[in-house]
Amino acid sequence: MVTNNVIVYAIIDTIVTYLEVCMLSLYTAYDLQMDLKEFIKSARKKDKLSVQKLADLSGVPYATIRKFESSGNISLRQFLMLYETVGDLKKVKELTKSCEPEFKSIEDVLRHA
């Protein structure tokens, strides 16, 4: 006999598959937060930086970095200070650029209407 749990899991699996096929993202802000935490931690280790050295170079307190590497919680300003130390801050700056197309003629406007 099939249990209710098996049915529920099958339904959830079907829904997730459907959403993935339809290109809908189940990726959340929390997922990105954890990815950014891992990126900073991996970059620090790749550059052979101790937490203390990263703190010295970035200006972010040692305790804040330790907390961030375990929980993912940090202020945006301090995250950017860490990212500037181990990454390319220009990549983050690119996120602020408008993704709207630049129109140079009426034909461009009509093409994107």
N, C-alpha and C positions, 0 to 999 in steps of 0.2 A: 504494500500500500504506500502511495506517495504521501509524504507529510506536507503540511502547510508550508513549512520552511523551504522545502525543495521547490514548491510552486512559486513562492515569493521570489526566491533567488532566480528562477528561470524567467520570471516576468521582469525583474530588474535587469538581468543580463540582456534580454530582448530590447528593453527601452534604451539601455546604454548603447547597444549596437546600433539601434535606429538613430540615436542622436549623433553618434560618430559618423555614420553614413551621411547624414544630412548636414555634416560640417558644423554642428553646434558644439561649442566648447563647454566642457564641464570644469575647465580650469578656473580656479578661484583666486581671489586676492591673497588668501592664505597660502595657496600653492606657490604663487610668485614670491611671496615673502620668504618661504622656506628655500626656494631656488636661489634667491639673492643671498641669503645667509650662507648657503653652501658655496656659492660663487666666491664670496669674500674669503671664506675659510680656506677653500682650495687654492685661491690665488695667493693668499698669505703663505701657505705651506709650499706652493710651487716656487715662490720667491725666497724660500728658506728664511722667512721672517718669524720670529717669536711674537707672541701676543704683545709683549713689552716693547719690542722694536717697532711693531705696527703702531702701537700707542704713541711712541716717541715721534715717529715720522708723520702720523696723521693729526696728532693733537687730540685724539679721542681717548678718554681715560681707559686704562687697562681694564677696570671692572666693567665698564660699559661694553667693551669688546667681548669679554668673557660671557656676559649676559646675552649679547647679540648672537654669539656663536652657539649658545645652547638653546635660546628661545626664539630668536629671530626678531626680537623687539628692540627697536632703536629709533631715535628721532631721524627725520629725513635729513636734517643738516649733518648729523653725525654719520649717517650712512654715506652721504655724498663725500664727506671728508675721507672715509675709508676707501670708497670707490676711486677717488682721485689718487690715492696712494698706490693702489694695486691695479687700477684699470685706466681706461681712457674716458675721461669725463665728457668728451665730445659726443660719445655715443648716447649718453643720457640727455645731453642738450638737444640731440636730434629728435627726441621724443616731443619736444615743445614746438617743433615746426608744424605748420599747418599742412594737412594732407589734402586740402582742397586743391583742385587743379588751377593753375594760373591761366587765365584766358587772355589771349593776345588779339583776338579778332572775334567778330560775331559768329564766324564759322566754328570757332572753338567752343563758344557758348552753345550753339545749336547741336554740336557733336556730343556734348556732355549732358544735354537736356533729357 
